[in-house]
Amino acid sequence: PRCTAGGEVMITASYLTLAGSTHGEPPRYSMLERAKAAHAAGIASIGVRLDEPFSISALRYVQIPECEWIDLSQPVTPHTGNDLWAMANLLGVTRVNAGVCLHDVTPGQAAGNLRRLLGYTARLDMTVAVEPVAFGSFPAIAQIADVIRQAGDRAGLLYDFTQVNLAHELDYLHLSRLPVVAEIQACGFRRGDDRDPF
């Protein structure tokens, strides 16, 4: 969910919710197919993957405020900047999700990559939401908060209930200073469903 300027909450079906595939796999359903399905279900906005083929026709059915995923384990390149420009200017994307997926990444390396990402997004008036990834170098909110601080406090926290649960970190109120929350992701599974979404 995301609050609009008027204080209303916008529900966005994230990329992974509708892709029909697991994390790291190509989408089973195209952007246009996902847009039509969301529209038919009464969902007004969807997220997309930064590197997927896109269809302007999807905008006839939904808004597309969100794209993912930028792995802050890797250098952020001008190619990424070009992809973000296309997403912002052709699809209307206003938020990009990022996190650190690989191990053995230092906070300084992740913060440097985040600073480069923020350089591109600032020109596009995009929000960056940084997620603590349970299987990455920084699974804890406090660790991601430190990366965000080192990068200049210009990004927000992506609070993903699934990742926080996987990292066994449901009690976050002990943190002295949380970054601004840019996005909250909620994900549900049926009781007894042992499928791994990752």
Salt bridges, closest charged atoms under 4 A:
ASP51 OD1 - ARG49 NE 2.59
GLU52 OE2 - ARG34 NH2 2.61
GLU66 OE1 - ARG95 NH2 2.54
ASP83 OD2 - HIS79 NE2 3.43
ASP153 OD2 - ARG177 NH2 2.63
GLU183 OE1 - ARG95 NE 2.88
ASP193 OD2 - ARG195 NH2 2.54
